[in-house]
Amino acid sequence: MVSTGSTSGEGSTSGGGSTNGGLPVLPADLSAQAALGPDWASWLDRLPRLLRDLLEEWELRRDGDEVWHGYCSAVLPVRTITGGAAVLKVSFDGDEESVHEALALQTWAGRGAVRLLRADPRRRVLLLERLTRRDLHDLPVLDACAEVARLYGALHVPAPPQLVPVNDFMSRWLDDLAAAGPDLPLPRRMVAQALSLGRDLVADPGSTGRIVHGDLHYANVLEDTDGTWVAIDPKAMSGDPHYEPAPMLWNRWEDYAAAHDLRTALRSRFHTLVDDAGLDEDRARDWVVVRMVVNAHWAVQDAARAGRGLDAEDRDWVSRCITIAKAVQD
């Protein structure tokens, strides 16, 4: 799904504070996710007690009153029994894309990614090394793209067999796109192109076999205490390294305002990622087109589920997706 912010607590949004009868107080922005449905509401209701119980069970103590959070996780800065700085992360247990986060981090073993200290995958709980709060928004955008291209080489290792293939997700997303029919408020030519390219990529055995982060962008790369940039918050799948660049194009959108030519600025990011990582330009371009059209369709689906048409924010997002898909291939 679309994600534009960090959900690993090493660098995500701050909020919350103190306790409520010994329970951590969740940030208001995270608590508001209860409106997304009963599964979210149930998880958020259980979350403060789970955090308190984990502190006791894993012999951790809170390091300050803050509760950091992203879209679907809460994170506490903690100290271990030996006094080491760490973060305790609990993710929404209904998020299918984060099921194998612990497995990916274990496989990477600190090479290019945050180091995993302990995990309980059943409860979606991770204990992670504490990083700084500095992310790639602090670098000029093309320098940040170069850093991410470097990380691709470290992260795209052979995938453990337990990881769900990107193709499994993409096949479902393409079926949904095809089923939307001609009334979909997206350019029909681009929808047809995305369906054709997507089907070809899904049928290609080369579209699986490597760990892909799935949501690698500026806020999901933090600086460790040694000054090295590492990835956080993977939506780990078995996939194709060429699947990765799209989030680097749709994030930091505000930076494009300073560019004299939006198309040129988009293509500069794309080519920095592709060239520095040694990716095949055509294959990376195809994945960008497919991902952006699928992302635009998600906005339409979300509006329909809410029983409304596209609002101004939805239309802006759809326009952004189509702009990116056009720019990488014009």
N, C-alpha and C positions, 0 to 999 in steps of 0.2 A: 504494500500500500504506500501512499504518499507519506513521506515523513520529512520534516524540515528542521528538526531539532534533536538534541541529544537526549537519550533516555538512560544512558549510563551515568550514574551520579557523579563521576569524576569531574564533570564539567557542565552539568545541566542546570536548569533554572533553579534558583533558590526560592524558598518559601517556607511556610509553616513556622513552627517554633514552640519551645517549651513543651509542656505535657498537659494532658487532660486526665487527671486521676492516674498518673503514671504512664499514660499512653502517649506516643508521639502525636502531635497535631498535624494533620495533613494540610498542605498548601491549598488555598481556595481553588486555584486553577485545576489542580488534580482532582479535588473533590467534585468539581463541576462535571467531570466525566461520567458521573452517575446518570446523567441525562441520556447517555448513549444506549442505555438499556438495562434490563434486570441483571445480566451477568456482571456488568461493570459495577452496578450499585452493590451487588452482593460482595464482590471482591473488595471494593473500597470500604465496606462496612467491616470486613474481616481484617483489613490491612493493619490498622494500628495495633491490634492485639498480636498479630503475627510478628510485627517488628519488635514489639516488647519481648515476646517469647524467644525470638531468635537471639536477641541480645544476651539473654540469660543462658540459653542453650549453648551458644557458641562462645560464651565467656568474653563478650565484647562490652565496651562501655562507650556511650555517645561522646563524641568530641565536639561539643557545642550543641546549640539547640536547633540549628538549621535542618530542614528536610529538603533535599534537592529532588527535582523531579523532571521527567520528560513527559511525552504524550501518554505512555502506558507503564510507567514505573515510578517507584519512590526509592530514594537513596539516603542513607544516613552516613555521615562521616563518623567513623568509629576508631577506637584504639583496641588493639588485640591484647591478650593477656600479658604479652611481653612489652607492650607499649608501642608497638608499631602502628603507623598510620595506615588506615584502610577505608574502604567504603562498603557498606552492606546494601545490596540492590535487590529489590523484590519487584518482579514484573507481573503485569496482568496475566492471569493464568488462561485467559481466552485468546491470547495473541498467538496465532498459529505460526507466525514468522519468527518468533523468538524461541521456539521449542528447543532448538539445538544451539543456543548461544553458548552454553557451557562447553559443549563438545568442541565447537570451533575454537574457543579460547584455549581449551586444553591442548588441542592439536597445534595451535600456533605457539604455545608455550612462551609467550612474551616476545616472539619475533614479529615485530610490526604491529603488535596489538597489546592492549592492557593485560597485565599478568593476573591470572586466576589463582586465588589462594585457597578457595574452598567452594563447593557447590552442592546444592540440593535441587537437581533439575525438576523433580516431581513438584516441588513447591515454587519453582521458578526463582530460586534464591541464589545469589552469588555473593561471595566475598572477594573483593578486588583490591589490587594495590591502589593507593591514593596517588592520583596524578595532580598536576597543577590545574588551575581553572582556565589556562590560556589555550585557546583553540585557533584554528587556521583563519578565523576572521581577522586576526592580528597581522597577517601577512598580506602583501599585495596579491591580488587574485591569481595572477599567472604564477607567482612563486608558490602559492598554495596548491595550484594544480600540479606543479612539478613535484611537490612533496607527496601528493596523493599518488601520482604516477610511480614514484619510488616505492610507496607502500604496496601497490599492486603486486610487485615482484615478490614481496615477502609473504603476502596473504594468499596468493593464488596457488596454493600447494594442493597435492592430490586430496580429494575429498574422502572422508570416512564413509563407509557404505550406509551409515545410518542417516546421512543428510538427505532431505527431500530434494529431488531434482527441480531446478528452475522450470523445466519443461512441464512438470505436473501442475504448478501454479499457472504458468503461462497458457497452457491448453485450456484451463478453466476460464481464464480471463478473456481469451480470444473467443471462446464459445459464447460468453456473455455479450461481448462486443458484436458478434455476428447476429445474435438473437435480437439485438436492439432494433434492427430493421432500418428502413429508409427515413424514419422520422427523427432519428438521432440528430441533435443540433450540432453536428460536427461536419467539416467538409467531406462529402461522400468519397471523393477521389482519395483523400488521405486515409479514410477508414478502410477502403478497399486495399490500399497499399499496405497498411499496417497488418491487415489480415493475411495478405499474401506473403509478406516478409516473415511475419510471425509463424505461420504454418511451416514455412521452409526451415526456419531456425529450430523449431521444435522437433522437426523430423531429422535434423542433423545430429548424429552421435557426438559431434564436437561441442554441442551445447551443454554437455554435462561433464563431470569428472574432476573439476577443480572447485575448491572452496571459493565462493563469492560472498563478499560482505553484504551486498544487496542494498545498502543505504549509506554508502561512504561519501560524506560531504564535509564541509568546513567545520561544523559543530561537532562532528563525530570523529575528529582527530584532535587529540590533546597533547600537550607537551608534558613529558615526564620530568622528574626532578633532575635528571641529567641533561635536559635540553633536547631530548630526542622526541620526534613526533610519532605517536602511536594511535592506532585505531581503537575505537570503543563501539559498543552497541551494535554488534553484527546481527543482521537478519540472515543468518548463515544458510546457504543452500549449496547443492552440488550443481555447478553451472559452468558458464563460459566467461572467462575474464573480460570479453568484449561487452558483456552485459552491464558492466560497472559505471561507465562515465556519466550517464544521464543525471544523477543527483547533483553532480558538480556544475551542471549547466542550469538547473532550475533554482538552485540556492544562490544566495547573495545576489538576488535579482536587483536590489537597489543599486549595486555597483554599475549596472548597465546604464543608469541614468547619466553617468558622467561620460559615457562613450559617445563619440560623434556618430557612430554607425553601429546599431545594435547587432546586425547580422555579422559584421566583422568581429565584434567583441565576443559573440557566441562562438564563432568559428575559431578564434584565437584560443579560447579555453579548450575547445574540443581537440584541436591539433596539438596543443601542449600535452594534454593527457595521452593522446594516441601516440605521438612521436616519442615522448620521453619514456613511455612504458613499452614501446616496441609492439603496439597492437596493429592489427590489420585495419586500415581506415574504413574500408567498405563494410566490413562486418560490424565494427563499432557503430558506424552510422546507421546500419539497419536496426541494431538493437535500440539506439536512441529513438528512432522513428516509432518503433513498436511500443516502447515504454511510454513515450509521451502521449500517444493516442490512447493507450490503455488508461493512463492517468487521467486524461481528460474525460474519458468515459466514466471513471469512478465518481467524478464530480456530478455527472448527470445522474448516476445511480443513487448517490447520497441524497440529492435533492428529491428524487422520486420517492425514496423511502420516507422522507420527511413530509411527503404530500404537497410539495410545492415545485414551482419552476426554479430555474437558475436565478440566484440573486446576484448582486453586483460582484461580490467576492468570488462566486462560482464562475461568472463570466470572465473575470480577470484571470483566474487560474486556467480556464480552458484556452483563452487567448494566448497565455504564456506557453502552454503546452504545444499549441499549433505553431507558434512562432519558432520555438526551438526545433521542432520537427522539420520545418521548412528551411531554417537557416543552415542546418548541417548538410543539406543536400542541394541547395540552390547553386 
